[in-house]
C-alpha cells in the first residue's frame, strides 16, 4: 500500500471544475512546476465508465469503490489509502455504493 499525499505545495490550481455524469463526478486539475498534472476529485454513488488517453494512477484518499479495468473480468475493491493503475488508451468501470469516494488521479508518462 502506498502513502497517499495529504497536500501539495507550490502548485497551480485550476478553478474551473471538471464535471462528469451530471455532477456525480467532479474534479479540479492541479499543475506542478515540472509540467505534470493531477486531478483531485469526488465520486458520488453510482456506476461510471472512464476512458483513458494516458496511463493513470488512481489513489483513493477516502471512501471506497469497486473497479473493473477494461478487458478484465474481475472486479477489485479499493478503500482509502489504496491505489490502482489504468493503462493508456484503455478505461475502467468504477462504482461507489455509498458515501463519497475521494481520489487523486496522476497522469503517468
N, C-alpha and C positions, 0 to 999 in steps of 0.2 A: 504494500500500500504506500502511495506517495504522500508527501506532505503538501497539502493544498495551501496556496498563498492566502493570507488574510487581508493583505493590502498591497497596492502597487504605488510606488513613489516615482515622481519625475516623469509622469505620462501625460498625454493629452487625451481628454475625454470628449468624445463626440456627443453633443447634446441631443441630436435627433435620434429617436429610438428606432430600432429595427422591430417592426410589429408584424407578427405572423398569426395565421389562423384566428382572425377576428379578435386579436388581443390576448389569446390564450398562451402565446409565447412572445416574450418581449425581452430585447437585449439592447445593450449600449456597447459601442465599439470604443476600445482604448488603444491608443497608438504609442509605441515605445520609441525612444530616441534612435534605436538601431534599425528602425523601419518595420519591425514586426508589429503584429496586432493581435488582440484577443477580443472576445466579446464576453460580457458579464450579463447573465440573464436569468429569467424566471420562466418556469413552465408550470402552468396551472393544470388541473386534472383533465385528462383526455388522451387520445391516441393521435400521434402525428408522424408524418414521414418527412425526412430532410434528405436532400441530395447534397453531395459534396463535390466541389471542384478541386480544392487542395485537400491533402490529408489533414485530419483534425484530431485533437485530443480533447475529450470532454471530461472535465473534472467536476465531480458533484460536491458542492460546498455544503449543502444541507438538503434534507428531504430524501426522497427515494424515487427510483424509476426502474422500468423494465425495458431492455433494449434488444432488438434483433437486427444484426447487421445484414445488409443486402447480400444475397447469395448463401446465407446460412439458415439453418432450420431451428437452431437453439435460441432460446431467449435467456438473457442473463439479467440478474437483478443487481442494481447499484444503489449505494446509500452514501451519505456524507463522508468524505474522506477517500472515496474510491474514484477510479477513472477508467475510461476505455478509449481506444483509438479506432478511428474510422479511416479506411484507405481513401486516397484521392479518386476522383471520378466514380464515386460509389454512393452509398446512402445508408440510412438506418431508420427503423421504426422505433419510436420511443413512446412509452405510456407512463403517465403519472396517475396513480389510482386515487390518491387523496393528498390533501395539503398542497404545498408548493415545492417544486424541485428547483433549487438554486444551482447555477453552474457557471464554470469558466470554460470557454471554448478557445483553445490555442490552435493557430493555423501552423501546421508543420511543413517545413520545406522539403 
